[in-house]
Amino acid sequence: MQAIIFRQGRQVAVETLPDPEPGPGEALIAVRASGICHTDIEILRGNYGASAFPLVPGHEYAGEVVALGADVDAFSVGDLVVVDPNIGCGDCPGCRAGRVNLCENLGAYGVTRNGGFAELCVVRSDALVRATGMDPALAALAELMGCVLNGLSPLAGHHVDRALVFGAGPIGMLMGIALHQRGAEVAMVDLDESRLAMAAEFGLGALPQGSAELDRLRRGCDLAVDATGVPAVAAGLPGYAANGGNVLYFGVCPPAARIEISPFEIFRRQLSLFGTHSLNRNIAEALEVIQACGPGLGRLITHRLPLPEIAGVFRAGTPKGAMKVLMA
């Protein structure tokens, strides 16, 4: 089979590997769609995961079951499935509490085990979720949508009529769309005019960073979300939350970054600040939300490229104007 391989020293290659075979409790899937994530870039740079190379990257993917190992009876050859990439140890406090995303020894397909930028991939059957009848490219968005839904999970019981999302990239846009589906009035903030135009197409508000319209929303939102990973943006979030409002640190800031927050302001204005990590066994729910959005969600996918061209994207960077880039 052909696969993209990350090697030490930020090397990216397309190589021919032996076809993998499923063992007991595993399935072999033919990958039909696999998305590039910023996390993949950080893995290549050695800034995420175990940095154990060589590695086949890709943790946002869907495929067709082509073979089953022993003791697998929940799936059949021909099933379209989505991979839930997170692999918990099963023993730590996070796993015992049902929060695999907080596993102290967290692994993941495409991060610590070979993932979806290959023609074939072996996956544990308990990490698969059916996506019957879906476009594989849309199904491959389920990992992102799972992260979004986990991001919104702390808001249970909180009132959100107006939300502000900084960062109109693919996952920020999905965050805005999910909030809009829940009935919130959502405004997206970005520097990129084409992304703001897409936000408007999805029925979301579109505000340029630094605009007077954005400034008028200070202390006016039930929820302010950072989906940029830019520390300066994260630092300013509380200023947009209304009294009694919520602040979500959803973007991935550099680990060493620090921001200044006033404890008195949090106390006096009764703000709720929280962060969320990854997804947590919610692929099935994510697929339901994607199907409810309809095929128009596919506008987020601006590039569907063959495997060799995906390797070129890892080497040269995301094409100008791209949103979601998939191997498909």
N, C-alpha and C positions, 0 to 999 in steps of 0.2 A: 504494500500500500504506500501511497504518498502521504507525507506529513510535514508540517512545519516544525522545525526543531530550534529551540533556544539553547545556545551553548554559552559557556563562561566567556566573559569579555564582550557581551552584547552582540554575539554572533547569531545571525538568523539564516537558516538554510531550509530548502525543500529537499527532503531525503526520502529514499525508498527504505521502508522498514518491513520486517516480516509481518504478515497478517496476524493480528492477535486472535487468540481463541478463548472463549468464555470458560471459566471454571465453575464449580458448584456455586449456585446462588447468583450467577452473573449472566449478563446478556451482551451479545455483540450487536452494536448498532452501526448502520451506515449513516454517516453524518450528512444531513440534508441542508442545514443552515447553522452557521456559527458566527457570533458577533464579536467584534473587537471592542474591548473595554480598556479604559485608562489603566486599570489594574494590570492588564497584560504588559503595558509599557513599563510599569514599575517593577514587575517581575523580571523583565528583560534587563533592567538596570540594577537588579539585585536589591531592590528596596522593599520587596513584599514577599511573604511566604518564606520557605526554607532556603530559597535560592539554590536548590539542588538541581544542577544541570547534568546531563541534557534533559529537556522537558518539552513535551508537546503541549503548548498553551491552549487556552480556550475553555471558558467556563460558562458561556451563554450559548447553549446549543440544543438542537433538536435533530432527531434522526429516526430511521426505520429499523426495527428489530429484524436482524437477518439470521441470528442463531441464538440458541438458548443453552445455558449450562444445566447441569443436573440440579434437580430440586427447584426449578423455576416453573411454576404453573400459573402465575398471575398475568403473564403476557404470552402473546403468540407472534410467530414470525409474520411480518407485515405490519405490525402495529407502529403507528407514528407516536413517538414519545419525546418528552422533554426531560433533560437531566437536571436533577437538583444537585448542585455540585458539592455542597458542604458535607464533610465526613467527620462526624464526632467520634470521640473515643468511647463514649457510653458510660464512663465511670466518674468523670469530674462533676462538681456541683452544677455547672451549667447544663450538662447533658442530663443529669438526674432530674433537673427542674424542667426539662423539656425545651431548653433553650440551646439548641445545638450550635447556633451562630455564636454563642459565647463560650464554646468549648475551650478549655485551657490548652488543648492539643489539637486544635482545629486543622484539618486537612481539607483539600478540595480538588476535584478534577480540574485540570488545567492550571493548578497552582502547586500541588505537591504530588499529584499523579497525572499521567498523560490525559489530555483533554480533547477538545473538539475541533482543533485545526488539523484534522486528519481525515482520510477517507473512511476509516473504521476506528471504533473505540470500544473497549470493554468497560462495562459499568455494572456495579452492583444493582440487582433488580429492585432493591428497596429504595434506590435513588431515582427511579423512573416514574413518570406520570404520563398517562395517555393524553394525547392531543388529537383525538380522532376527528378527521374531516377538516382540520385546520391547514392553512398555508404554513409550511414549515418555517418560513421566514418570520411570520407573525408569532408562531409558537416559540421561536428562539428569543423573543422579547420577554418571555415569562420570568426569566431570572431577574431582569431589571425590575419588572413590575412587582415581583416578590419582594425585592428590596424596598420599593416604594411603599407597599402595604405594611411591611414591618416598620417602616419609618413612621407611618400614621398610627400604628397600634397604640402608642402611649396616649393618643388623643381620645381614646374611648371615654365617653362621659364629658368631654370638653365641647364647648360651643364654638363652632367655626363657621361664620358667615362670610368673612373676608379674609383671604390669604394672599400673601406676597411671597413669590418664589424667585430668589436670585440665582440666575444661571439657567438659560433656555437650551442647554444641550439635551441629548436624548433622555437621560434619566431625570433631569429637571423638568423637561416637558412632560414626561410620564407622571411625575409628581403633580404637576398642574392639572393634567387631564383627570387623574384619579380624584383630586380634590373637587374639580368641577363636576364630576359624576356624582359626588356626594352632596351636591347642591351649593357649594361655596362659590362666591364671586372671587375669581383668581386673577391676579396680575403677574405676568412674568417680567423679569428685569434682565436686560442683557446689553452688551455693547454692539452685538452683531445685528444689523438691520434685517438680514434675511431670516434669522432665527425669530426675531420679533414678528416678522410678517407671517411665519409659519404658526406662531402662537395665536395670532389673530384668526388664522384659518381654522384652528381648533376651538374657536369661541372663547379664547382667553384674552385678558387684557395684555397690552404690550407697552412697556415703559422703558425708554432708554435710561441707562445708568447715568445719574447726575442730572436728570431732568427736573423741571419744576413740578411736573405731575407726580413724580416719585416723592419729592420732598413734602408734598401735601399729604402723603400717607403716613407721615411720622406719627407714632402713637395711635395709629388708626386701624391696625389689623389684628384679628384674632389669632393669626398664625403667621410668623415670619420664618422662612426656610432658606438656609444656605445650601445651594447645590453647585457651588463653584469650587469649594476647597481653597478659596483665597482667604488668608487670615484677616485681611483688612475688611473684607465683606462680613466675615463671621463676627468680627468685633462690633460691627454696627447694627447687628440684628435686633438687640433689645430696644433700640431707638424706634423701631417700626411696630413693635407690639403694643397693642392697647393695654391699658390697665387691666389686670386679670388675664392677659393674653399668654401666648405660647411661643417659644423659640425652639426651632429644630436645627441642630447641627448635623446635616445630612451629607454635605460634601466632605471629601477626604483631604483635610489640611495636612501639611507636612508634619511628621511626628514631633519635631522639635519646636514647632510654632507655639507661641503663647499670645494670648490676648488679655486685655484688661477689662474686668467687669466689676461694677459697684455692687457689693452685697446689700448695701442700704437700698439701692434702687430696686433690686429684686424683691427685697422684703416689703418696701413701701408700696410698690406697684403690684405686688402679688403676682409676679411673673413665674411661669413654669419653663425651665430650660431643660432640654433633654437631647440626647444623641442616640442614634440607632446604628447597628452594624449588620450589613448583609441582609439575607433573607432567613426565614426560620420555618422550614417545612410548609410553605404556603404556595407552592407552585400551582396546585389545583385551583386555589382561589384566584391566583394571578391569571390563569388561563380563562377563567370565567369573566374577569374584568376585561381582558383583551377582546374576548368574543363580544361582550356587550358594547365595546367601543366601535366594532364593525371594521370592515376592510380599510376604511379611511385612515386608520392608525398606521397603515403601511407607508404613509407619506414620510414618516420618520426615517424610513430606510432609504437613504439616498444613493447607496452604492451596493450592488450585488456582484461580487467579484469571484473569479476562480481562485483556487488555492495559491498558485504561483504569484498572482497579483496581490493577494493578501500579504504574502511574505514581503513584497515590495513596499507595502504600506508600513509594515513594521520597521523597515530600513529607512524609509524616506519621510514618514509622517503621514498623517491623515490628509486626504485631498482637500483643497480649498473648497469651502462651502459645504463640506460633508456634515451630515448628522450621524445616523447609524450606518456603519460599514459592516457588511456581512459577507462571509464566504457562503455562496449559494449558487 
